[in-house]
Every structure is written in C-alpha cells, then in structure tokens.
Amino acid sequence: MASALLTTAPDRIGAAARRVMARCDELARISAAPDRIERVYLSPEHARVNRLAAEWMREAGMATRQDAAGNQIGRLDTGRDDTALMIGSHLDTVSDAGRFDGIIGVLMGIEVVRLLRELDAAGWRSPLPFAIEVAAFWDEEGTRFGKALLGSSAVGGVWDDAWWGLTDAEGTTVRQAFVEFGLDPGRIAEAARRPDELIGYLEAHIEQGPELHRRGESLAVVSSIASARRFLLTVEGEARHAGGTPYDMRRDALLGASEAALAVERVCRAEHHIIGTVGQFEAFPGGVNIVPGEVQFSLDLRGEFDGERDRVWGALTAELDVIMGRRGLRWQHREIHNAPAVACAPLLQDVVRAGIGATTTHTRDEAPVIFSRAGHDGMALGGLTDIGMLFLRNPDGISHHPDEAVSADDVARGIRALAESVLHLAADRRA
C-alpha cells in the first residue's frame, strides 16, 4: 500500500508542500490588523478565508459547503460508502498569530485529497472504501468570545445554548454575530454530525512545543490531547495609602497574588506532565500610590490525565489557603473552562505510525509518540468519532507568535505520512 505513494508521487508531494507554504503566506495577508495576523470567528476575514478555502477545495476535486456554524467543509465521494473520514483543523487565529497553527492542517488535508485523486487519474486503481471530508473549523482559539472550540463543538453535537449570550470586546453577542454573518442561530443543530456518518477524524498540526525539535525528528504520533481547566481567581485585601500604611498593617492583594503565581510554577514543575500558567494579572484600584486592594488573575491548568490535573488543583488550593491566611487576605475562584483529556484511538495511532514509518527509516514501532499539551478541535469531536493526530516539528517550539515556523521539507513528509495514513486506514476497512 505504501509503495504506491512512495514510488509514484515524490514530485507531486514536493509540489503540494510548496503550495501549502505559499497558501499559508496568502492567508496570513487576510487579517483584521495591518501589522499582525488576526482572524476571528464570524468576522469579514472569516468570510474571505472561507471563500478562498472553498475555491482550493473545489480545485482539489471536492464539493463544498459552509455549515450552519460557519465551518467550511469539502467532500470527496468515492462511490463506495457514504461514511467519511474527516481531516481537519482550524483557520481562525489568536491575536498577533503565527501563520501555521491550525491553518497548515486544513491545507495539508486539501493536498492529501488532491494527491489521492491524482494517483487515481494516473492509473492507481484502489478506490477508497469511504469518502473524505476536509473540515476548516472556526473559533478553535476562542479569541473573539472567550470560548474555544465553538465551530467544532457544533459539529460534535455539543453546542451549548448558553454560548449565544457570550459577548466580544464591543458587546456583540454570539447570536448577533451569527445574524450579521448571515447564519441562522435557529439552525445551529444542522451542523451536528451523526456518529454513523464518520469513521474517524485525523488532524495534522505543528507541535506547539520543542520536543520534536529537541529529538531531531520531523513527525510524531499524538497519543492524547491534554485535559485542561481554566480559572479566574480573585484575591481580596485592603486598598490603603502607599505612603501612610506601615508594612505590618498592609493587606496587599498584589503580593499575595504574586506569591500564588510563583506557587503555581513551583507545584507544577514538580509534577510529571502538568502545566500551570498564569497568563492574565490585573490589580485594582491600580494607582501608583495605593496598596492594591484586589487582584484578578487567570490560571490555565493542563495535564495528560484528568485525575492528576485535578489532584494538582487540590494541592494548589491548599497552597493558596496558606498564602492568603498568612497575609490576611481572602481568595476565591471561578472555573471558566473544563475539558477532559481525549485519547487518540489505537487504530488511528497505528495508521499514523504506519504513515510516518513509510516516510522515514523508522519502523512502525519507532515513530515518536507525544501527548499534546495544547488543545485541538479533536477534543470537541472525541464524543462523536475516533480521533487521531500527526504532529510536525516546530523549530524551537514557539507558537501563538509571529515567529512560529515549519519547514517545507517537514510539510512534504507530513503530507506523505497523512496520505499513507489514509491508505492504511482504507486497507484496514477492507480487511
């Protein structure tokens, strides 16, 4: 199965990789800001990118549609079975983003479809026993409304009607944004797919960390996507005059919150595969000559396993109780996000491992296996169908930043590995 691609398609794969890199550059120019990349859900940029993605999907031979949540979907029917393998990722970005996070997975999916069709046209006669869909999801990042995975959650059938009331920085609700974009909120359920419509979901993504770079490897099998909980914490003290209040009378909320942030680092660094990050920090009333009376800060807590993540949260709450008690402060928290870990299906791990093995000197069992510390659209689809992921090396591991990078050679290997994965899955379905 693997030899068909390896012996007939190297020139096509190289051209596909160059096309992906050029299209990443082209999409980077579609931005809400002139000096950085920013594309958010239900924006004019969303509409422009969907039109462009649909054009590329049709060029690769797919029928296209925009679903009820604003995701762009392409489909290649094979005439053998109505069920489909979905390949996808997202086209929205964080603010001041890189050009590859999410985007490269959509573009690689399009190229895999093109490659398989070109092989068939060249005389390779082994039609797939399933259709292929390429999904370009929106709002994986949650940049506009503060809630991630909106587009893929709609497809996964886990849309929450409470999300209609979420607002962006200008006070526009999700419901209003739907209407302004041309979508009907009353039809959101039409985006949901049934389990019997899909045989699985595959996603290619840059690794948003340095492990592959440190190992000197191009590609990896993803074993699971990290569990995540996010909290908004508030520390309450007493605002008083900075000059007139002696230290023994101060109840400085900023110092207590700062000590709490250091405790997050200390506790999580001592654990295996637990990551805690304080990314937002704001003091009130915010005067240069006032002892801070209140601080609000965020905590993003991730782990490979839900139980370990929750155990560490319990340890952190105990630490904060001690810190705030010693400083005469009060603290409280509000959970704003909770996502369980999602394991990649053994079969899809196997086919991705075989796909990587077909592109390197690795045997099937030697391909690197990494758990994803970042969240992905597959988290919203895990209750609908089996998921699998392929990671591409990201030099220095930097992501969510303009310096985010991937090489054309690694993209070529990734396209080949993803196409081989599809063929191995097809062989398994026929068996």
ZAPA-575440 format. One record per residue (C-alpha): x, y, z; residue number from 1; chain; residue in one letter. Coordinates in nm, 4 decimals. Example, Ala and Ser with C-alpha at 12.3 -4.5 7.8 and 13.67 -1.06 7.14 Angstrom:
- east  north  up  num  cadena  residuo
- 1.2300  -0.4500  0.7800  1  A  A
- 1.3670  -0.1060  0.7140  2  A  S
This chain:
- east  north  up  num  cadena  residuo
- 0.0000  0.0000  0.0000  1  A  M
- 0.2715  0.2475  0.0982  2  A  A
- 0.4814  0.1856  -0.2131  3  A  S
- 0.2184  0.3354  -0.4446  4  A  A
- 0.2766  0.6777  -0.2962  5  A  L
- 0.6471  0.6379  -0.2374  6  A  L
- 0.7280  0.5322  -0.5935  7  A  T
- 0.4885  0.7444  -0.7983  8  A  T
- 0.4303  1.0649  -0.6085  9  A  A
- 0.7511  1.2317  -0.4796  10  A  P
- 0.7309  1.5186  -0.7313  11  A  D
- 0.3622  1.5687  -0.6582  12  A  R
- 0.4275  1.5684  -0.2837  13  A  I
- 0.7026  1.8302  -0.3173  14  A  G
- 0.4708  2.0498  -0.5245  15  A  A
- 0.1963  2.0020  -0.2667  16  A  A
- 0.4256  2.1149  0.0143  17  A  A
- 0.5292  2.4262  -0.1775  18  A  R
- 0.1620  2.5028  -0.2410  19  A  R
- 0.0825  2.4672  0.1295  20  A  V
- 0.3622  2.7049  0.2278  21  A  M
- 0.2552  2.9624  -0.0320  22  A  A
- -0.1057  2.9422  0.0796  23  A  R
- -0.0077  2.9897  0.4437  24  A  C
- 0.1564  3.3135  0.3299  25  A  D
- -0.1527  3.4084  0.1306  26  A  E
- -0.3845  3.3526  0.4262  27  A  L
- -0.1517  3.5491  0.6527  28  A  A
- -0.2310  3.8576  0.4453  29  A  R
- -0.6011  3.8283  0.5326  30  A  I
- -0.6096  3.9927  0.8722  31  A  S
- -0.8174  4.2366  1.0746  32  A  A
- -0.4968  4.4231  1.1662  33  A  A
- -0.2438  4.5746  0.9244  34  A  P
- 0.0617  4.4886  1.1348  35  A  D
- -0.0205  4.1396  1.2601  36  A  R
- -0.2225  3.8268  1.1820  37  A  I
- -0.5652  3.8239  1.3432  38  A  E
- -0.8690  3.6357  1.2114  39  A  R
- -1.1599  3.5778  1.4442  40  A  V
- -1.4909  3.3980  1.4286  41  A  Y
- -1.7784  3.5471  1.2272  42  A  L
- -1.5710  3.8389  1.1017  43  A  S
- -1.5249  3.9728  0.7474  44  A  P
- -1.1898  3.7898  0.7439  45  A  E
- -1.3700  3.4672  0.8306  46  A  H
- -1.5917  3.5098  0.5245  47  A  A
- -1.2995  3.5915  0.2949  48  A  R
- -1.0963  3.2935  0.4089  49  A  V
- -1.3921  3.0565  0.3750  50  A  N
- -1.4390  3.1650  0.0149  51  A  R
- -1.0714  3.1070  -0.0573  52  A  L
- -1.0659  2.7687  0.1193  53  A  A
- -1.3745  2.6618  -0.0763  54  A  A
- -1.2012  2.7566  -0.4013  55  A  E
- -0.8982  2.5429  -0.3082  56  A  W
- -1.1211  2.2527  -0.2048  57  A  M
- -1.3071  2.2606  -0.5360  58  A  R
- -0.9790  2.2805  -0.7240  59  A  E
- -0.8752  1.9578  -0.5474  60  A  A
- -1.1972  1.7889  -0.6616  61  A  G
- -1.4251  1.8322  -0.3640  62  A  M
- -1.7832  1.9502  -0.3361  63  A  A
- -1.8045  2.2305  -0.0806  64  A  T
- -2.0475  2.3820  0.1666  65  A  R
- -2.0447  2.6198  0.4605  66  A  Q
- -2.2220  2.4564  0.7533  67  A  D
- -2.4655  2.6120  0.9992  68  A  A
- -2.1831  2.7167  1.2339  69  A  A
- -1.9717  2.8843  0.9651  70  A  G
- -1.7239  2.5981  0.9184  71  A  N
- -1.6109  2.5320  0.5617  72  A  Q
- -1.6438  2.1685  0.4559  73  A  I
- -1.5149  1.9935  0.1440  74  A  G
- -1.6127  1.6390  0.0484  75  A  R
- -1.4766  1.3846  -0.1966  76  A  L
- -1.7194  1.0990  -0.2588  77  A  D
- -1.5725  0.7698  -0.3754  78  A  T
- -1.8980  0.5934  -0.4596  79  A  G
- -1.8184  0.3047  -0.2272  80  A  R
- -1.9650  0.4165  0.1034  81  A  D
- -2.1456  0.7231  0.2394  82  A  D
- -1.9388  0.7236  0.5590  83  A  T
- -1.6431  0.9606  0.5600  84  A  A
- -1.3027  1.0077  0.7113  85  A  L
- -1.2779  1.3711  0.8224  86  A  M
- -0.9432  1.5509  0.8008  87  A  I
- -0.9372  1.8970  0.9513  88  A  G
- -0.8133  2.1781  1.1690  89  A  S
- -0.8948  2.5488  1.2050  90  A  H
- -0.8466  2.8747  1.0138  91  A  L
- -0.9032  3.1275  1.2951  92  A  D
- -0.6089  3.2687  1.4886  93  A  T
- -0.5081  3.4273  1.8137  94  A  V
- -0.4179  3.7946  1.8061  95  A  S
- -0.0667  3.8568  1.6693  96  A  D
- -0.0529  3.4977  1.5489  97  A  A
- 0.1830  3.2830  1.3504  98  A  G
- 0.0770  3.1589  1.0084  99  A  R
- 0.0793  2.7820  1.0623  100  A  F
- -0.1161  2.6954  1.3796  101  A  D
- -0.4298  2.5171  1.2570  102  A  G
- -0.4024  2.6520  0.9048  103  A  I
- -0.1446  2.4008  0.7934  104  A  I
- -0.3669  2.1078  0.8909  105  A  G
- -0.6510  2.2292  0.6693  106  A  V
- -0.4207  2.2916  0.3744  107  A  L
- -0.2467  1.9543  0.4143  108  A  M
- -0.5872  1.7852  0.4163  109  A  G
- -0.6741  1.9510  0.0853  110  A  I
- -0.3441  1.8349  -0.0620  111  A  E
- -0.3997  1.4763  0.0537  112  A  V
- -0.7306  1.4724  -0.1343  113  A  V
- -0.5627  1.6185  -0.4434  114  A  R
- -0.2814  1.3633  -0.4202  115  A  L
- -0.5120  1.0638  -0.3931  116  A  L
- -0.7198  1.1856  -0.6884  117  A  R
- -0.4077  1.2443  -0.8988  118  A  E
- -0.2819  0.8951  -0.8229  119  A  L
- -0.6149  0.7507  -0.9284  120  A  D
- -0.6068  0.9522  -1.2513  121  A  A
- -0.2530  0.8233  -1.3162  122  A  A
- -0.3780  0.4655  -1.3122  123  A  G
- -0.3557  0.3628  -0.9476  124  A  W
- -0.6719  0.1529  -0.9113  125  A  R
- -0.7626  0.1028  -0.5491  126  A  S
- -1.0619  0.3207  -0.4662  127  A  P
- -1.1105  0.4217  -0.1053  128  A  L
- -1.3899  0.2414  0.0802  129  A  P
- -1.5049  0.5700  0.2350  130  A  F
- -1.5492  0.9342  0.1421  131  A  A
- -1.3042  1.2000  0.2593  132  A  I
- -1.4074  1.5318  0.4082  133  A  E
- -1.1806  1.8253  0.4845  134  A  V
- -1.3112  2.0484  0.7630  135  A  A
- -1.1922  2.4054  0.8139  136  A  A
- -1.3202  2.4830  1.1627  137  A  F
- -1.3644  2.8262  1.3177  138  A  W
- -1.3105  2.9618  1.6674  139  A  D
- -1.0820  2.6866  1.7889  140  A  E
- -0.8840  2.9619  1.9625  141  A  E
- -1.1747  3.1403  2.1321  142  A  G
- -1.0149  3.4780  2.0568  143  A  T
- -1.3334  3.6770  1.9971  144  A  R
- -1.5845  3.5463  2.2504  145  A  F
- -1.3565  3.3856  2.5081  146  A  G
- -1.4897  3.0331  2.4478  147  A  K
- -1.2769  2.7962  2.2436  148  A  A
- -1.3873  2.5218  2.0010  149  A  L
- -1.7192  2.6777  1.9023  150  A  L
- -1.7149  2.5567  1.5412  151  A  G
- -1.6029  2.2018  1.6137  152  A  S
- -1.8364  2.1808  1.9132  153  A  S
- -2.1275  2.2476  1.6790  154  A  A
- -2.0100  1.9655  1.4504  155  A  V
- -1.9555  1.7399  1.7507  156  A  G
- -2.3152  1.7985  1.8630  157  A  G
- -2.2156  1.9597  2.1928  158  A  V
- -2.3247  2.3191  2.1282  159  A  W
- -2.4441  2.4837  2.4493  160  A  D
- -2.7250  2.7386  2.4112  161  A  D
- -2.5672  2.9400  2.6935  162  A  A
- -2.2982  3.0385  2.4425  163  A  W
- -2.5444  3.2565  2.2486  164  A  W
- -2.5082  3.5205  2.5196  165  A  G
- -2.1285  3.5382  2.5142  166  A  L
- -2.0023  3.8812  2.4071  167  A  T
- -1.6930  4.0161  2.2370  168  A  D
- -1.4989  4.3283  2.3373  169  A  A
- -1.7569  4.5514  2.1631  170  A  E
- -2.0514  4.3873  2.3384  171  A  G
- -2.1699  4.1906  2.0340  172  A  T
- -2.3234  3.8576  2.1329  173  A  T
- -2.2610  3.5295  1.9545  174  A  V
- -2.6243  3.5361  1.8441  175  A  R
- -2.5896  3.8854  1.6944  176  A  Q
- -2.2658  3.7883  1.5235  177  A  A
- -2.4327  3.4843  1.3659  178  A  F
- -2.7060  3.7005  1.2181  179  A  V
- -2.4624  3.9674  1.0951  180  A  E
- -2.2513  3.6955  0.9309  181  A  F
- -2.5559  3.5588  0.7515  182  A  G
- -2.6103  3.2481  0.9624  183  A  L
- -2.9370  3.1466  1.1281  184  A  D
- -2.8954  3.0723  1.5015  185  A  P
- -3.2085  2.8608  1.4854  186  A  G
- -3.0343  2.6167  1.2505  187  A  R
- -2.7211  2.5527  1.4582  188  A  I
- -2.8229  2.1902  1.5194  189  A  A
- -2.7834  2.1242  1.1459  190  A  E
- -2.4053  2.1493  1.1867  191  A  A
- -2.4028  1.8441  1.4131  192  A  A
- -2.2902  1.5171  1.2586  193  A  R
- -2.4112  1.1691  1.3499  194  A  R
- -2.1650  0.9027  1.4646  195  A  P
- -2.2654  0.6765  1.1750  196  A  D
- -2.1609  0.9451  0.9235  197  A  E
- -1.7909  0.9366  1.0166  198  A  L
- -1.5345  0.6610  1.0540  199  A  I
- -1.2848  0.8912  1.2220  200  A  G
- -1.1112  1.2285  1.2359  201  A  Y
- -0.7457  1.2940  1.1525  202  A  L
- -0.5627  1.6201  1.2117  203  A  E
- -0.2140  1.7338  1.1194  204  A  A
- -0.0775  2.0143  1.3346  205  A  H
- 0.2515  2.1755  1.4233  206  A  I
- 0.3725  2.0663  1.7637  207  A  E
- 0.3283  2.3686  1.9880  208  A  Q
- 0.6364  2.2809  2.1864  209  A  G
- 1.0013  2.1832  2.1320  210  A  P
- 1.0042  1.8046  2.1840  211  A  E
- 1.0397  1.7036  1.8180  212  A  L
- 1.2945  1.9793  1.7620  213  A  H
- 1.4992  1.8551  2.0583  214  A  R
- 1.4790  1.4962  1.9354  215  A  R
- 1.5799  1.5871  1.5810  216  A  G
- 1.2616  1.4284  1.4453  217  A  E
- 1.0210  1.5570  1.1801  218  A  S
- 0.6926  1.3878  1.2705  219  A  L
- 0.5210  1.2245  1.5658  220  A  A
- 0.2143  1.0237  1.6540  221  A  V
- -0.0082  1.2024  1.9070  222  A  V
- -0.1259  0.9761  2.1882  223  A  S
- -0.3763  1.2124  2.3519  224  A  S
- -0.4825  1.5738  2.3905  225  A  I
- -0.4286  1.7245  2.7330  226  A  A
- -0.7051  1.7825  2.9801  227  A  S
- -0.7494  2.1479  3.0712  228  A  A
- -0.9162  2.3576  3.3381  229  A  R
- -0.9146  2.7358  3.3467  230  A  R
- -0.9948  2.9567  3.6408  231  A  F
- -1.0393  3.3224  3.7183  232  A  L
- -0.9031  3.3855  4.0678  233  A  L
- -0.9649  3.6917  4.2842  234  A  T
- -0.7521  3.7938  4.5825  235  A  V
- -0.9075  4.0493  4.8191  236  A  E
- -0.7090  4.2623  5.0598  237  A  G
- -0.7411  4.6288  5.1564  238  A  E
- -0.6591  4.9344  4.9460  239  A  A
- -0.4780  5.1971  5.1541  240  A  R
- -0.2382  5.4861  5.1106  241  A  H
- 0.1024  5.3620  4.9909  242  A  A
- 0.2988  5.6142  5.1931  243  A  G
- 0.0936  5.6175  5.5113  244  A  G
- 0.0393  5.2434  5.5667  245  A  T
- 0.3198  5.0589  5.7505  246  A  P
- 0.4096  4.7086  5.6391  247  A  Y
- 0.2663  4.5411  5.9469  248  A  D
- -0.0770  4.6858  5.8604  249  A  M
- -0.0771  4.6075  5.4882  250  A  R
- -0.3080  4.3522  5.3321  251  A  R
- -0.1515  4.3754  4.9870  252  A  D
- -0.3519  4.1710  4.7379  253  A  A
- -0.0838  4.2066  4.4701  254  A  L
- 0.1861  4.0483  4.6847  255  A  L
- -0.0471  3.7633  4.7792  256  A  G
- -0.1426  3.7020  4.4158  257  A  A
- 0.2229  3.7199  4.3091  258  A  S
- 0.3151  3.4605  4.5665  259  A  E
- 0.0271  3.2475  4.4399  260  A  A
- 0.1581  3.2699  4.0834  261  A  A
- 0.5010  3.1552  4.1998  262  A  L
- 0.3346  2.8677  4.3846  263  A  A
- 0.1692  2.7596  4.0583  264  A  V
- 0.5113  2.7362  3.8945  265  A  E
- 0.6698  2.5557  4.1909  266  A  R
- 0.3958  2.2974  4.2331  267  A  V
- 0.3501  2.2226  3.8629  268  A  C
- 0.7227  2.1969  3.7862  269  A  R
- 0.7495  1.9239  4.0473  270  A  A
- 0.4853  1.7161  3.8657  271  A  E
- 0.5047  1.4952  3.5555  272  A  H
- 0.3167  1.6324  3.2526  273  A  H
- 0.1304  1.9015  3.4494  274  A  I
- 0.1460  2.2572  3.3192  275  A  I
- 0.0143  2.5586  3.5087  276  A  G
- 0.0206  2.9090  3.3613  277  A  T
- -0.0848  3.2470  3.4963  278  A  V
- -0.1447  3.4467  3.1791  279  A  G
- -0.3560  3.7422  3.2960  280  A  Q
- -0.2929  3.9592  3.6006  281  A  F
- -0.4691  4.2841  3.6941  282  A  E
- -0.4501  4.4911  4.0144  283  A  A
- -0.7166  4.7283  4.1495  284  A  F
- -0.7637  5.0155  4.2024  285  A  P
- -0.4420  5.0433  4.0034  286  A  G
- -0.2994  5.3658  4.1446  287  A  G
- 0.0744  5.4123  4.1705  288  A  V
- 0.0356  5.5387  4.5297  289  A  N
- -0.2219  5.2857  4.6530  290  A  I
- -0.1652  4.9464  4.8141  291  A  V
- -0.3573  4.7082  4.5825  292  A  P
- -0.6820  4.6012  4.7435  293  A  G
- -0.7818  4.3418  4.4830  294  A  E
- -0.6139  4.1360  4.2139  295  A  V
- -0.7699  3.9190  3.9481  296  A  Q
- -0.5620  3.6636  3.7636  297  A  F
- -0.6088  3.3616  3.5424  298  A  S
- -0.4878  3.0057  3.5800  299  A  L
- -0.4604  2.7617  3.2918  300  A  D
- -0.4006  2.4107  3.4288  301  A  L
- -0.3305  2.1197  3.1927  302  A  R
- -0.2350  1.7574  3.2331  303  A  G
- -0.2064  1.4324  3.0457  304  A  E
- -0.4677  1.2746  3.2718  305  A  F
- -0.7756  1.4297  3.4325  306  A  D
- -0.7144  1.2771  3.7744  307  A  G
- -0.3596  1.4051  3.8020  308  A  E
- -0.4663  1.7517  3.6859  309  A  R
- -0.7428  1.7625  3.9488  310  A  D
- -0.5101  1.6365  4.2231  311  A  R
- -0.2704  1.9223  4.1455  312  A  V
- -0.5575  2.1724  4.1544  313  A  W
- -0.6361  2.0448  4.5045  314  A  G
- -0.2727  2.0935  4.6061  315  A  A
- -0.2760  2.4472  4.4670  316  A  L
- -0.5905  2.5424  4.6568  317  A  T
- -0.4237  2.4246  4.9789  318  A  A
- -0.1169  2.6369  4.8962  319  A  E
- -0.3326  2.9415  4.8324  320  A  L
- -0.5169  2.8940  5.1599  321  A  D
- -0.1831  2.9045  5.3427  322  A  V
- -0.0508  3.2050  5.1494  323  A  I
- -0.3642  3.4139  5.1886  324  A  M
- -0.4108  3.3187  5.5531  325  A  G
- -0.0572  3.4254  5.6359  326  A  R
- -0.1073  3.7608  5.4604  327  A  R
- -0.4552  3.8340  5.5960  328  A  G
- -0.6164  3.8046  5.2526  329  A  L
- -0.9221  3.6309  5.1122  330  A  R
- -0.9386  3.4487  4.7812  331  A  W
- -1.1992  3.2901  4.5610  332  A  Q
- -1.2112  3.1279  4.2202  333  A  H
- -1.4492  3.0748  3.9306  334  A  R
- -1.3957  2.7940  3.6814  335  A  E
- -1.4412  2.9198  3.3257  336  A  I
- -1.3353  2.6143  3.1233  337  A  H
- -1.3162  2.2402  3.1821  338  A  N
- -1.2160  1.9935  2.9109  339  A  A
- -1.1303  1.6297  2.9802  340  A  P
- -0.8311  1.4628  2.8219  341  A  A
- -0.9108  1.2981  2.4900  342  A  V
- -0.7190  0.9840  2.3938  343  A  A
- -0.6398  0.9189  2.0303  344  A  C
- -0.7903  0.5909  1.9116  345  A  A
- -0.5450  0.2971  1.8988  346  A  P
- -0.6302  0.2202  1.5355  347  A  L
- -0.5741  0.5797  1.4261  348  A  L
- -0.2490  0.5927  1.6224  349  A  Q
- -0.1469  0.2782  1.4368  350  A  D
- -0.2246  0.4160  1.0910  351  A  V
- -0.0455  0.7445  1.1671  352  A  V
- 0.2508  0.5436  1.2957  353  A  R
- 0.2489  0.3415  0.9731  354  A  A
- 0.2231  0.6630  0.7709  355  A  G
- 0.5280  0.8084  0.9431  356  A  I
- 0.7130  0.4808  0.9006  357  A  G
- 0.6563  0.4955  0.5260  358  A  A
- 0.8361  0.8315  0.5054  359  A  T
- 1.1428  0.7612  0.7221  360  A  T
- 1.3845  0.4897  0.8219  361  A  T
- 1.1789  0.4287  1.1356  362  A  H
- 0.9991  0.1030  1.1822  363  A  T
- 0.6332  0.1255  1.2799  364  A  R
- 0.7204  0.0919  1.6479  365  A  D
- 0.9936  0.3574  1.6454  366  A  E
- 0.7942  0.6623  1.5348  367  A  A
- 0.7954  0.9229  1.8147  368  A  P
- 0.4812  0.9351  2.0303  369  A  V
- 0.3910  1.2623  2.2034  370  A  I
- 0.0917  1.3760  2.4048  371  A  F
- -0.0409  1.7165  2.3056  372  A  S
- -0.0172  1.9781  2.5770  373  A  R
- -0.2245  2.2147  2.3603  374  A  A
- -0.5947  2.1793  2.2860  375  A  G
- -0.7291  2.0983  1.9392  376  A  H
- -1.0602  2.0619  1.7565  377  A  D
- -1.0419  1.6874  1.8072  378  A  G
- -1.1366  1.7466  2.1712  379  A  M
- -1.4849  1.8522  2.0584  380  A  A
- -1.5158  1.5538  1.8242  381  A  L
- -1.3985  1.2831  2.0613  382  A  G
- -1.7538  1.2065  2.1707  383  A  G
- -1.8649  1.1753  1.8088  384  A  L
- -1.5944  0.9645  1.6449  385  A  T
- -1.2432  0.8263  1.6905  386  A  D
- -0.9665  1.0836  1.6553  387  A  I
- -0.6019  1.0673  1.5529  388  A  G
- -0.3313  1.3300  1.5152  389  A  M
- 0.0010  1.3819  1.3399  390  A  L
- 0.2491  1.6379  1.4746  391  A  F
- 0.5011  1.8271  1.2614  392  A  L
- 0.8248  1.9666  1.4008  393  A  R
- 0.8071  2.3300  1.5065  394  A  N
- 1.1602  2.4720  1.5363  395  A  P
- 1.2245  2.5950  1.8915  396  A  D
- 0.8635  2.5077  1.9767  397  A  G
- 0.7342  2.8639  1.9533  398  A  I
- 0.3653  2.9064  1.8681  399  A  S
- 0.0900  3.1680  1.9042  400  A  H
- 0.3602  3.4094  1.7924  401  A  H
- 0.4726  3.5567  1.4587  402  A  P
- 0.7970  3.3541  1.4765  403  A  D
- 0.6047  3.0253  1.4544  404  A  E
- 0.7673  2.8104  1.1853  405  A  A
- 0.7727  2.4819  0.9970  406  A  V
- 0.9945  2.3721  0.7081  407  A  S
- 0.8739  2.2823  0.3593  408  A  A
- 1.0605  1.9509  0.3874  409  A  D
- 0.8711  1.8603  0.7034  410  A  D
- 0.5439  1.9620  0.5397  411  A  V
- 0.6240  1.7313  0.2469  412  A  A
- 0.6931  1.4447  0.4868  413  A  R
- 0.3739  1.5276  0.6735  414  A  G
- 0.1612  1.5251  0.3576  415  A  I
- 0.3062  1.1897  0.2589  416  A  R
- 0.2551  1.0481  0.6081  417  A  A
- -0.1034  1.1738  0.6229  418  A  L
- -0.1834  1.0298  0.2800  419  A  A
- -0.0243  0.6990  0.3764  420  A  E
- -0.2293  0.7013  0.6958  421  A  S
- -0.5476  0.7302  0.4901  422  A  V
- -0.4379  0.4379  0.2720  423  A  L
- -0.3549  0.2217  0.5729  424  A  H
- -0.6940  0.3007  0.7223  425  A  L
- -0.8565  0.2071  0.3907  426  A  A
- -0.6710  -0.1252  0.3926  427  A  A
- -0.7922  -0.1927  0.7453  428  A  D
- -1.1507  -0.1173  0.6458  429  A  R
- -1.1293  -0.3582  0.3535  430  A  R
- -0.9795  -0.6372  0.5642  431  A  A
